[in-house]
Amino acid sequence: MALATLGFDELRASQIAAAEGSTPGAARPRALGRAYIRFACQNPNMYRLMFGEAITDWRKHPLAASAKRRCFEPVQAVIAGDPGLRQGQGVQTAGSCYVGAWALVHGLAMLIIDGTFQEELSADDIDDDLIARILQGLAGAF
């Protein structure tokens, strides 16, 4: 589980860098989404280990569980700290927004690394610009 722990730490670092390198508002969560998907595409085996069936009881792996919780702190902070993203609804909506955002980027990442889009897109077509367009198109879901 040390490799999963390392993966979560690296994912967290990429999320922090994305948050720090973007402007506040709607651009910031999209930057974190791109960083999340980029991490998955660049590290597909590690990503599958981190979120796959290898860890079925997180209580048995407290270091990995802690690293997993920490890796989502940047996006939680971005969503909770921006009233526009929460649409003035308070913490509950921020939590819902966070779960929705995670489901979106995780699902897209899995579709990409599993090769689901092979007929529509090659691996070389998956770049930050494409991810940004997809996330922009789905932004209304939040």
N, C-alpha and C positions, 0 to 999 in steps of 0.2 A: 503494500500500500504506500510505500515511500514514493513510488513513481506517481501515483495519483495525487499525493500531497504536493509533490513538486509541480505537477500540472496545474493544480488549483492555484498555487502561488504564482506561477507564470501567467495564468489567465487573469488573476487579480492585478498583476503588474501591467498587463496590457490594457486593462480597464482603466486603471489610474492614469496611464499615459494618454489614453483617448480622451478622458475627461479633462485633463489638464491642457490638452492640445486643441480643445474646441471651445467655441463660445457658448455662454449660457443660453438656455432656451431649447427649442425643438432640435437644433443641430447637435446638441450634446448627447442626448440618448441615441440618436442615429449614429454618432461617432462610436459610442460604446457598442452598439449593435454590429457595426462593421468590424470593430476590433474583435468581438466575440466570434463572429463567423470566420474571420481571417485566422484566428487562433485554431479553430476547429479544422479548417482546410489545410493549415500548415502542419498540424499535429494530429492527423486522424486517428492513429492507433492510441495515442495517449488520451485523446478526447473520448474515444469509446471506452477506455479503461475507467476514466473519471466518471462517466455517466451511464455506463453499461451495467451488465449483470454481475460484474466481478465483485462488487460490494453490495451484499444483500442486507447486511446488518451493520449500519453505521456506528452503532454503540460499541462494536468490537474494534473499531478503528477510529479512536477519538482524535488522533492527529489529522487524519484525512478529513474527518467530519468537520473539525475546526477550520481547516484550510478551505473546505468547500463553503462554509458559511462566510468566511472572510472574503472570498473571491467575488461575492455578490454585493458587498458593502458599497463599492463605488457606484453601481447603478441604483441601488436603493437610496443612496445619498443624493444623487442627481435628481431622481424623481421626487423624493420627499422634500428637497430643498427648493424646488421650483414650483410655486403655486400655479403657474400656467399649465404645467404638466399634470397637476392634480385636479385642475379645473375647479379649484376652490372647495373641494369636497373633504379635505382633511386626510388624516392618516389612513383610514380605511380604503379610500380611493387610491392613495399612493401605493398601498399594498396590492390592490387589484391591478393597477397599472404595471407594477413591477412583475407580477406573475404573468400577465399578458405579454409583456415585452420579452420575458425569458422564454415563454412558450413559442413565441414567434421566431426569435433568433435561433433557439435550440432546434426547432423543427426544420427551419431552413438549412441550418448547418448540417443536420443529419441527412436531409435530402441531397445536399451537395456531396458530402463525403461518401455517401452510399452509392453515388453514381446514378441516382434516379433520373437526372436530367440529361443522360448521355445522348439521347436522340435530339433534344432541343439545344443543349449546350455542351461544349467540351469543357474539360477542366481548365483549359487556358482562357475560356470566356468568363470565368468567375473571377471578377476583380472588384476592387472597391467601388468603382463607378456603378457596376451592375447591382451590387448589394445595396448601394445608396438608393438607386432607382426603385428597387423592390421595397425597401423599408419606407421610402417616401410614399409610394403608392398605397402602403398599408397603414400609414400614419393615422388615418382617420379612424382606425379601429380603437385607438386609445383616446 
